[in-house]
Amino acid sequence: MKEWVVNIAFTIFFVSLITLLLPSGKLSKQIKSVLSLIVVIIVIQPLLSIKESEINFDTFIYGENYQVQEDYLDYFTAEKIQNFKDKCSSMLKENGIEGAKCEFEYNYVENYVLEIKQIVVDIKKAVIKLDKQHIDIIEQIKTLVANSFNVEKNCVVVYE
């Protein structure tokens, strides 16, 4: 790495010196173009020498030792679950079920991706619009929530 930086510095110094000594004219423009090309080649030389099989992007981006910041993941997960709860409650409210509380049970799958295991909807203290009283409200809630969060109906539990 140090050798590469020294090569760049020397090349730029050499190119600048030659540029100052050149007389103006058509030939000067062509020589400057060639010298610029040489500088570009020296700057990208380390990238040209890397073989495709040697590239490890995790090491390239994060360094040799990188760790997942679990505090950030916990914060991010809590925010995401709270957004899910808010979305669930507002979606039920839009469908005539006001005051329902939603809870999510989840686990992490590969690469810290959340997988929803179960959604519990508590309608004990919920207010249901009069026009919704004579339908199977539990079945409707299960269908709405399952479709909204892309889970199977049997993953949705409703407490009355």
Accessible surface in RSA format (square Angstrom, percent):
REM  Atomic radii and reference values for relative SASA: ProtOr
REM  Chains: A
REM  Algorithm: Lee & Richards
REM  Probe-radius: 1.40
REM  Slices: 20
REM RES _ NUM      All-atoms   Total-Side   Main-Chain    Non-polar    All polar
REM                ABS   REL    ABS   REL    ABS   REL    ABS   REL    ABS   REL
RES MET A   1   172.57  89.4 127.15  84.2  45.42 108.1 115.47  98.2  57.10  75.6
RES LYS A   2   171.60  83.7 162.63  99.8   8.97  21.4 110.62  99.6  60.98  65.0
RES GLU A   3   133.47  76.6 126.33  95.6   7.15  17.0  48.16  93.2  85.31  69.7
RES TRP A   4    64.84  26.0  61.65  29.8   3.19   7.5  63.83  34.0   1.01   1.6
RES VAL A   5    81.19  53.4  80.66  73.0   0.53   1.3  80.81  70.2   0.38   1.0
RES VAL A   6    86.67  57.0  84.59  76.6   2.08   5.0  86.38  75.1   0.29   0.8
RES ASN A   7    60.21  41.5  59.17  57.2   1.03   2.5   6.96  16.7  53.25  51.5
RES ILE A   8    31.54  17.9  30.79  22.9   0.75   1.8  31.54  22.7   0.00   0.0
RES ALA A   9    60.78  55.9  49.00  75.6  11.78  26.8  55.98  78.8   4.81  12.7
RES PHE A  10   133.10  66.6 127.43  78.9   5.68  14.8 132.45  80.3   0.65   1.9
RES THR A  11    13.20   9.4  11.56  11.7   1.64   3.9   7.25   9.7   5.95   9.0
RES ILE A  12    85.05  48.4  84.29  62.8   0.76   1.8  84.89  61.1   0.16   0.4
RES PHE A  13   131.98  66.0 126.95  78.6   5.04  13.1 131.60  79.8   0.38   1.1
RES PHE A  14    96.29  48.2  96.01  59.5   0.28   0.7  96.29  58.4   0.00   0.0
RES VAL A  15    22.64  14.9  22.64  20.5   0.00   0.0  22.64  19.7   0.00   0.0
RES SER A  16    52.74  44.6  47.18  63.0   5.55  12.8  31.17  66.4  21.57  30.2
RES LEU A  17    81.30  45.3  79.28  56.7   2.02   5.1  80.91  56.8   0.39   1.0
RES ILE A  18    44.47  25.3  43.75  32.6   0.72   1.7  44.29  31.9   0.18   0.5
RES THR A  19    44.93  32.0  37.48  38.0   7.45  17.8  32.71  43.9  12.21  18.5
RES LEU A  20   147.12  81.9 118.73  84.9  28.39  71.4 121.49  85.3  25.62  68.9
RES LEU A  21   136.41  76.0 110.02  78.7  26.38  66.3 113.11  79.4  23.30  62.7
RES LEU A  22    40.05  22.3  22.19  15.9  17.86  44.9  22.64  15.9  17.42  46.9
RES PRO A  23   104.38  76.1  91.45  83.4  12.93  47.0 102.71  84.8   1.67  10.4
RES SER A  24   115.78  97.8  82.67 110.3  33.11  76.3  50.55 107.6  65.23  91.4
RES GLY A  25    42.64  52.6   0.00   N/A  42.64  52.6  35.92  98.6   6.71  15.0
RES LYS A  26   183.12  89.3 173.78 106.6   9.34  22.2 117.86 106.1  65.26  69.5
RES LEU A  27   123.84  69.0 119.03  85.2   4.82  12.1 120.48  84.6   3.36   9.0
RES SER A  28     9.11   7.7   6.58   8.8   2.54   5.8   2.42   5.2   6.69   9.4
RES LYS A  29   153.04  74.7 149.37  91.7   3.67   8.7  94.24  84.8  58.80  62.6
RES GLN A  30   114.94  64.3 111.17  81.3   3.77   9.0  38.87  82.7  76.07  57.7
RES ILE A  31    53.38  30.4  52.03  38.8   1.34   3.2  53.35  38.4   0.03   0.1
RES LYS A  32    92.08  44.9  90.40  55.5   1.68   4.0  39.77  35.8  52.31  55.7
RES SER A  33    72.41  61.2  59.76  79.8  12.65  29.1  36.94  78.7  35.47  49.7
RES VAL A  34    86.83  57.1  85.52  77.4   1.30   3.1  86.81  75.4   0.02   0.0
RES LEU A  35    15.51   8.6  15.51  11.1   0.00   0.0  15.51  10.9   0.00   0.0
RES SER A  36    63.04  53.3  58.86  78.6   4.18   9.6  33.41  71.1  29.63  41.5
RES LEU A  37   106.62  59.4 103.28  73.9   3.34   8.4 106.08  74.5   0.55   1.5
RES ILE A  38    72.86  41.5  72.28  53.8   0.58   1.4  72.84  52.5   0.02   0.1
RES VAL A  39    30.56  20.1  30.50  27.6   0.06   0.2  30.50  26.5   0.06   0.2
RES VAL A  40    80.34  52.9  78.87  71.4   1.48   3.6  80.34  69.8   0.00   0.0
RES ILE A  41    85.75  48.8  85.75  63.9   0.00   0.0  85.75  61.7   0.00   0.0
RES ILE A  42    38.19  21.7  37.93  28.3   0.26   0.6  38.19  27.5   0.00   0.0
RES VAL A  43    60.04  39.5  57.15  51.7   2.90   7.0  57.15  49.7   2.90   7.9
RES ILE A  44    64.98  37.0  64.81  48.3   0.17   0.4  64.98  46.8   0.00   0.0
RES GLN A  45    95.45  53.4  95.07  69.5   0.38   0.9  24.88  53.0  70.57  53.5
RES PRO A  46    46.41  33.8  40.84  37.2   5.57  20.3  45.77  37.8   0.64   4.0
RES LEU A  47   117.79  65.6 103.08  73.7  14.70  37.0 103.33  72.6  14.46  38.9
RES LEU A  48   122.83  68.4  93.33  66.8  29.49  74.1  96.94  68.1  25.89  69.7
RES SER A  49    84.98  71.8  55.58  74.2  29.40  67.7  50.19 106.9  34.79  48.7
RES ILE A  50    76.88  43.7  58.76  43.8  18.12  43.7  60.31  43.4  16.57  45.0
RES LYS A  51   138.36  67.5 132.74  81.4   5.61  13.4  82.42  74.2  55.94  59.6
RES GLU A  52   158.63  91.1 141.89 107.3  16.74  39.9  55.46 107.3 103.17  84.2
RES SER A  53   107.31  90.7  66.30  88.5  41.02  94.5  58.54 124.7  48.77  68.3
RES GLU A  54   117.53  67.5  86.25  65.3  31.28  74.5  42.41  82.0  75.12  61.3
RES ILE A  55    73.95  42.1  48.56  36.2  25.39  61.2  52.86  38.1  21.08  57.2
RES ASN A  56    84.77  58.5  75.62  73.1   9.15  22.0  26.48  63.7  58.30  56.3
RES PHE A  57   132.02  66.0 128.62  79.7   3.39   8.8 128.64  78.0   3.38   9.7
RES ASP A  58    64.83  45.4  63.99  63.7   0.84   2.0   4.85  11.4  59.98  59.8
RES THR A  59    44.49  31.6  39.78  40.3   4.72  11.2  25.96  34.9  18.53  28.0
RES PHE A  60   150.81  75.5 121.16  75.0  29.65  77.2 129.09  78.3  21.72  62.2
RES ILE A  61   115.16  65.5  84.21  62.7  30.94  74.6  88.82  64.0  26.33  71.5
RES TYR A  62   130.72  61.0 104.10  59.2  26.62  69.3  65.47  49.2  65.25  80.4
RES GLY A  63    31.82  39.2   0.00   N/A  31.82  39.2  30.09  82.6   1.73   3.9
RES GLU A  64   141.56  81.3 115.88  87.7  25.68  61.1  55.15 106.7  86.41  70.5
RES ASN A  65   141.70  97.7 112.63 108.8  29.07  70.0  34.19  82.3 107.51 103.9
RES TYR A  66   106.59  49.8  81.81  46.5  24.79  64.5  58.28  43.8  48.31  59.6
RES GLN A  67   163.10  91.2 136.67  99.9  26.43  62.9  44.32  94.3 118.78  90.1
RES VAL A  68    68.79  45.3  48.84  44.2  19.96  48.1  54.50  47.4  14.29  38.8
RES GLN A  69   133.41  74.6 121.36  88.7  12.05  28.7  41.72  88.8  91.70  69.5
RES GLU A  70   109.73  63.0 105.33  79.7   4.40  10.5  27.09  52.4  82.64  67.5
RES ASP A  71   123.63  86.6 114.71 114.2   8.92  21.1  37.41  88.0  86.22  86.0
RES TYR A  72   127.51  59.5 121.47  69.1   6.04  15.7  90.45  68.0  37.06  45.7
RES LEU A  73    30.94  17.2  30.94  22.1   0.00   0.0  30.94  21.7   0.00   0.0
RES ASP A  74    85.77  60.1  79.82  79.4   5.95  14.1  28.90  68.0  56.87  56.7
RES TYR A  75   134.92  63.0 129.01  73.4   5.92  15.4  96.05  72.2  38.88  47.9
RES PHE A  76    99.07  49.6  98.62  61.1   0.45   1.2  98.95  60.0   0.12   0.3
RES THR A  77     6.57   4.7   6.57   6.7   0.00   0.0   4.18   5.6   2.38   3.6
RES ALA A  78    61.31  56.4  48.79  75.3  12.52  28.5  55.97  78.8   5.34  14.2
RES GLU A  79    80.95  46.5  80.43  60.8   0.52   1.2  15.65  30.3  65.30  53.3
RES LYS A  80    75.02  36.6  72.74  44.6   2.28   5.4  33.50  30.2  41.52  44.2
RES ILE A  81    14.45   8.2  14.45  10.8   0.00   0.0  14.45  10.4   0.00   0.0
RES GLN A  82    86.75  48.5  85.88  62.8   0.87   2.1  36.23  77.1  50.53  38.3
RES ASN A  83    91.58  63.2  86.70  83.8   4.87  11.7  21.56  51.9  70.02  67.7
RES PHE A  84    41.55  20.8  41.55  25.7   0.00   0.0  41.55  25.2   0.00   0.0
RES LYS A  85    52.49  25.6  52.08  32.0   0.41   1.0  16.32  14.7  36.17  38.5
RES ASP A  86    77.38  54.2  71.95  71.6   5.44  12.9  31.14  73.3  46.24  46.1
RES LYS A  87   103.71  50.6  97.40  59.8   6.31  15.0  65.68  59.1  38.03  40.5
RES CYS A  88     0.00   0.0   0.00   0.0   0.00   0.0   0.00   0.0   0.00   0.0
RES SER A  89    40.28  34.0  36.08  48.1   4.21   9.7  26.62  56.7  13.66  19.1
RES SER A  90    54.95  46.4  51.42  68.6   3.53   8.1  39.39  83.9  15.56  21.8
RES MET A  91    27.40  14.2  25.83  17.1   1.57   3.7  26.12  22.2   1.28   1.7
RES LEU A  92     0.00   0.0   0.00   0.0   0.00   0.0   0.00   0.0   0.00   0.0
RES LYS A  93   115.90  56.5 107.97  66.2   7.93  18.9  54.80  49.3  61.10  65.1
RES GLU A  94   143.03  82.1 106.44  80.5  36.58  87.1  47.03  91.0  95.99  78.4
RES ASN A  95    41.58  28.7  37.85  36.6   3.73   9.0   3.74   9.0  37.83  36.6
RES GLY A  96     3.21   4.0   0.00   N/A   3.21   4.0   2.24   6.2   0.96   2.2
RES ILE A  97     0.39   0.2   0.00   0.0   0.39   0.9   0.00   0.0   0.39   1.0
RES GLU A  98    92.01  52.8  91.50  69.2   0.51   1.2  20.63  39.9  71.38  58.3
RES GLY A  99    47.20  58.2   0.00   N/A  47.20  58.2  34.24  94.0  12.96  29.0
RES ALA A 100     6.51   6.0   0.20   0.3   6.32  14.4   0.20   0.3   6.32  16.7
RES LYS A 101   133.67  65.2 131.03  80.4   2.64   6.3  81.12  73.0  52.55  56.0
RES CYS A 102     4.44   3.4   0.00   0.0   4.44  10.4   0.00   0.0   4.44   4.8
RES GLU A 103    88.91  51.0  88.91  67.3   0.00   0.0  41.32  79.9  47.60  38.9
RES PHE A 104    15.19   7.6   0.00   0.0  15.19  39.5   0.00   0.0  15.19  43.5
RES GLU A 105    79.85  45.8  75.88  57.4   3.97   9.4  32.34  62.5  47.51  38.8
RES TYR A 106    81.24  37.9  60.08  34.2  21.16  55.1  25.89  19.5  55.34  68.2
RES ASN A 107    59.56  41.1  54.29  52.5   5.27  12.7  25.88  62.3  33.68  32.6
RES TYR A 108    88.79  41.5  63.67  36.2  25.13  65.4  60.27  45.3  28.53  35.2
RES VAL A 109    64.06  42.2  50.35  45.6  13.71  33.0  59.17  51.4   4.89  13.3
RES GLU A 110   141.63  81.3 122.39  92.6  19.24  45.8  56.03 108.4  85.61  69.9
RES ASN A 111   123.18  84.9  95.17  92.0  28.01  67.4  26.21  63.1  96.97  93.7
RES TYR A 112    99.79  46.6  82.25  46.8  17.54  45.6  53.39  40.1  46.40  57.2
RES VAL A 113    82.83  54.5  78.98  71.5   3.85   9.3  82.83  72.0   0.00   0.0
RES LEU A 114    29.56  16.5   8.94   6.4  20.62  51.8   8.94   6.3  20.62  55.5
RES GLU A 115    82.38  47.3  78.80  59.6   3.58   8.5  26.66  51.6  55.72  45.5
RES ILE A 116    31.72  18.1  16.83  12.5  14.90  35.9  16.83  12.1  14.90  40.4
RES LYS A 117   107.64  52.5  91.98  56.4  15.66  37.3  44.81  40.3  62.82  66.9
RES GLN A 118    52.59  29.4  52.59  38.4   0.00   0.0   7.41  15.8  45.18  34.3
RES ILE A 119     0.00   0.0   0.00   0.0   0.00   0.0   0.00   0.0   0.00   0.0
RES VAL A 120    22.25  14.6  21.63  19.6   0.62   1.5  21.63  18.8   0.62   1.7
RES VAL A 121     0.00   0.0   0.00   0.0   0.00   0.0   0.00   0.0   0.00   0.0
RES ASP A 122    46.69  32.7  44.71  44.5   1.98   4.7  11.68  27.5  35.01  34.9
RES ILE A 123    12.74   7.3   4.34   3.2   8.40  20.3   4.34   3.1   8.40  22.8
RES LYS A 124   136.70  66.7 103.60  63.6  33.11  78.8  54.15  48.7  82.56  87.9
RES LYS A 125   180.63  88.1 153.58  94.2  27.05  64.4 106.25  95.6  74.38  79.2
RES ALA A 126    19.47  17.9   0.00   0.0  19.47  44.3   0.00   0.0  19.47  51.6
RES VAL A 127   105.81  69.6 101.40  91.8   4.41  10.6 104.75  91.0   1.07   2.9
RES ILE A 128    49.33  28.1  34.54  25.7  14.79  35.7  34.54  24.9  14.79  40.1
RES LYS A 129   122.87  59.9 115.85  71.1   7.02  16.7  72.30  65.1  50.57  53.9
RES LEU A 130   142.38  79.3 130.94  93.7  11.44  28.8 131.11  92.1  11.27  30.3
RES ASP A 131   113.72  79.7  78.42  78.0  35.30  83.5  51.99 122.4  61.73  61.6
RES LYS A 132    44.23  21.6  44.05  27.0   0.18   0.4  10.13   9.1  34.10  36.3
RES GLN A 133   104.05  58.2  76.41  55.8  27.64  65.8  21.74  46.3  82.31  62.4
RES HIS A 134   175.55  95.9 140.05  97.3  35.50  90.8 103.65 106.8  71.90  83.7
RES ILE A 135    82.75  47.1  66.38  49.5  16.37  39.5  73.52  52.9   9.24  25.1
RES ASP A 136    97.41  68.2  78.47  78.1  18.94  44.8  39.96  94.0  57.45  57.3
RES ILE A 137    20.93  11.9  20.12  15.0   0.81   2.0  20.12  14.5   0.81   2.2
RES ILE A 138    46.45  26.4  46.45  34.6   0.00   0.0  46.45  33.5   0.00   0.0
RES GLU A 139    71.21  40.9  70.86  53.6   0.35   0.8  34.32  66.4  36.89  30.1
RES GLN A 140    43.17  24.1  36.93  27.0   6.24  14.8  23.83  50.7  19.34  14.7
RES ILE A 141     0.00   0.0   0.00   0.0   0.00   0.0   0.00   0.0   0.00   0.0
RES LYS A 142    57.29  27.9  57.29  35.1   0.00   0.0   7.00   6.3  50.29  53.6
RES THR A 143    48.43  34.4  47.83  48.5   0.60   1.4  43.62  58.6   4.81   7.3
RES LEU A 144    42.20  23.5  39.65  28.4   2.55   6.4  40.31  28.3   1.89   5.1
RES VAL A 145     0.00   0.0   0.00   0.0   0.00   0.0   0.00   0.0   0.00   0.0
RES ALA A 146     5.92   5.4   4.80   7.4   1.12   2.5   4.92   6.9   1.01   2.7
RES ASN A 147   114.30  78.8  87.34  84.4  26.97  64.9  30.46  73.3  83.84  81.0
RES SER A 148    34.81  29.4   8.98  12.0  25.83  59.5  17.58  37.4  17.24  24.1
RES PHE A 149    19.19   9.6   4.14   2.6  15.04  39.1   9.30   5.6   9.89  28.3
RES ASN A 150   141.63  97.7 118.79 114.8  22.84  55.0  29.21  70.3 112.42 108.7
RES VAL A 151    30.88  20.3  11.34  10.3  19.54  47.1  20.50  17.8  10.38  28.2
RES GLU A 152   123.34  70.8 116.07  87.8   7.27  17.3  48.00  92.8  75.34  61.5
RES LYS A 153    89.49  43.7  82.84  50.8   6.65  15.8  52.85  47.6  36.64  39.0
RES ASN A 154   121.91  84.1  90.82  87.8  31.10  74.9  46.01 110.7  75.90  73.4
RES CYS A 155    32.91  24.9  29.66  33.1   3.24   7.6   3.24   8.2  29.66  32.0
RES VAL A 156     1.77   1.2   0.00   0.0   1.77   4.3   0.00   0.0   1.77   4.8
RES VAL A 157    39.54  26.0  38.03  34.4   1.52   3.7  39.54  34.4   0.00   0.0
RES VAL A 158    18.51  12.2   0.06   0.1  18.45  44.4   0.06   0.1  18.45  50.0
RES TYR A 159   109.55  51.1 107.88  61.4   1.67   4.3  71.24  53.5  38.31  47.2
RES GLU A 160   131.20  75.3  90.42  68.4  40.78  97.1  36.46  70.5  94.74  77.3
END  Absolute sums over single chains surface
CHAIN  1 A    12455.5      10745.8       1709.8       7463.4       4992.1
END  Absolute sums over all chains
TOTAL         12455.5      10745.8       1709.8       7463.4       4992.1
